[in-house]
Amino acid sequence: MFLATTTFEDFDRFTEVFSTTGAEKRRQHGSKGATVFRDPNEQDRVWVIFDWDAEGWKRFASDPEVPPIMQDAGHKGRPQVAEPGGQYDA
């Protein structure tokens, strides 16, 4: 699992593409799912927890079919993976 963030132009447009075309492309690269959170401080930002390994993410990010999907979803930039700050019990 990992956490990523991205900005978008329109939330409804983003979620439509994220849950259809984007989901199919992520599945092709081994994603088992994602949970999207709206940022409470930035209206055009989401945070996403992906059930995905690092290699699958790398394959997805380098797939030449991904940039047009992101453009269709209205991404303002490329998603960024949040750097881990540690792992703790409970």
Helices and strands as residue ranges (DSSP letters): E 2-7, H 11-18, H 21-28, E 34-38, E 45-50, H 54-62, H 66-73, E 80-81
